[in-house]
Amino acid sequence: MDKAALRSAIREYEGTDPGDFALGRLAGDGSDRRYWRARYAAGGETRSLVVMDLVGVKNIVKSEEVTLYHPDDGELPFLNIHRYLTRLGVPVPKVHLFNRDEGFLLLEDLGDDLLLHAVTRDPRAPRTALPPRR
């Protein structure tokens, strides 16, 4: 992943230069995608985003999401499914930016808690009320 392109994307999202930022690899990558946590300073505080790295993916529009829909417009299936789940009111991480040319997305960082752990802690809790654990 091109760090200069990532810095530019974070600057575009935040509206300010993030300066130095740290990238940490996240476990549990999905297939041939890689996930990173970008930590940086903005607005006087430390912030973070998850970066979905598609570099090295041969054809990003033929990803592993199970779908019968294969758009001719070249849309990333992840974004199509994300839009569908959002419209249904499913709490999914926000997509802040998609840089097709550089092959990455900036996603909302919901922390390290796994959905499995959140559900097993209190299976009766409404899913939208579960706070992210940092």
VOGU-3710 file (C-alpha; in Angstrom, 3 decimals, decimal comma):
1> mdkaalrsai> 0,000/0,000/0,000  1,281/3,421/-0,922  1,660/5,388/2,331  1,590/8,732/0,520  -1,769/7,856/-1,047  -3,048/6,708/2,336  -1,876/9,953/3,985  -3,653/11,912/1,252  -6,864/9,905/1,794  -6,772/10,487/5,560
11> reyegtdpgd> -6,139/14,199/4,921  -9,159/14,269/2,587  -11,353/12,495/5,151  -10,209/14,508/8,184  -9,771/17,851/6,456  -6,316/18,180/8,011  -2,906/16,605/7,547  -2,544/13,563/9,842  1,232/14,014/10,070  2,999/10,839/11,055
21> falgrlagdg> 0,705/7,874/11,333  1,213/4,289/12,402  -0,108/1,226/10,627  -0,719/-1,961/12,553  -1,762/-5,195/10,872  -5,096/-6,590/12,049  -5,629/-10,323/12,494  -8,421/-12,208/10,814  -7,944/-10,910/7,316  -10,699/-11,757/4,866
31> sdrrywrary> -9,345/-13,864/2,047  -6,839/-12,000/-0,115  -7,669/-8,629/1,451  -5,498/-7,266/4,226  -6,681/-5,070/7,059  -4,714/-2,431/8,917  -5,444/0,026/11,702  -4,145/3,508/10,949  -3,552/5,627/14,070  -2,908/9,337/13,666
41> aaggetrslv> -3,403/12,710/15,328  -6,215/15,010/14,259  -8,052/17,747/16,096  -5,774/17,394/19,108  -6,630/13,738/19,695  -5,514/10,310/18,533  -7,870/8,781/16,006  -7,958/5,573/14,066  -9,412/4,093/10,920  -9,422/0,584/9,527
51> vmdlvgvkni> -7,855/0,299/6,096  -9,087/-2,492/3,820  -6,161/-3,113/1,504  -7,072/-4,584/-1,882  -3,557/-4,363/-3,314  -2,668/-7,698/-4,829  -6,304/-8,684/-5,348  -6,466/-9,763/-8,973  -9,959/-8,510/-9,712  -11,598/-6,448/-6,983
61> vkseevtlyh> -15,084/-6,708/-8,515  -14,966/-10,522/-8,319  -14,392/-10,630/-4,572  -15,330/-13,382/-2,150  -18,643/-11,918/-1,014  -21,269/-14,475/-1,882  -23,589/-12,783/-4,298  -25,407/-13,552/-7,499  -25,218/-9,904/-8,446  -22,204/-9,039/-10,564
71> pddgelpfln> -22,610/-5,461/-11,717  -21,321/-4,353/-15,063  -20,375/-0,992/-13,578  -17,365/-2,477/-11,787  -18,690/-1,773/-8,299  -16,910/-3,546/-5,477  -19,360/-6,207/-4,126  -18,380/-5,237/-0,564  -19,817/-1,755/-1,202  -22,995/-3,153/-2,757
81> ihryltrlgv> -23,594/-5,439/0,236  -22,669/-2,613/2,630  -25,283/-0,338/1,043  -27,900/-3,113/1,278  -27,194/-3,820/4,967  -27,173/-0,092/5,785  -30,600/0,355/4,178  -31,904/-2,530/6,305  -30,664/-0,740/9,414  -27,937/-3,282/10,192
91> pvpkvhlfnr> -25,169/-1,608/12,200  -22,146/-1,903/9,933  -18,907/0,122/9,962  -19,126/3,320/7,940  -17,204/3,484/4,694  -15,442/6,846/4,754  -13,530/6,680/1,487  -12,819/4,269/-1,388  -9,662/4,885/-3,405  -10,114/2,577/-6,381
101> degfllledl> -6,872/3,633/-8,081  -4,742/2,783/-5,034  -6,909/-0,166/-3,986  -7,991/0,641/-0,443  -10,983/1,703/1,613  -11,051/3,731/4,827  -13,545/2,218/7,266  -14,858/3,219/10,661  -12,817/1,591/13,428  -15,172/-0,227/15,796
111> gddlllhavt> -12,411/-1,544/18,034  -11,117/-5,020/18,709  -14,221/-6,673/20,113  -15,550/-9,563/18,038  -19,277/-9,853/17,345  -19,178/-13,355/18,866  -17,874/-11,952/22,171  -20,415/-9,135/22,229  -23,309/-11,540/21,673  -22,126/-14,132/24,208
121> rdpraprtal> -21,680/-11,460/26,908  -25,381/-10,583/26,702  -27,395/-12,382/24,014  -30,517/-10,339/24,864  -28,899/-6,956/24,289  -30,051/-5,158/21,165  -27,228/-5,341/18,631  -27,376/-1,630/17,905  -26,801/-0,856/21,586  -23,517/-2,740/21,926
131> pprr> -20,753/-0,168/22,317  -17,424/-0,786/20,554  -14,624/-1,839/22,844  -11,326/-0,045/22,257
//
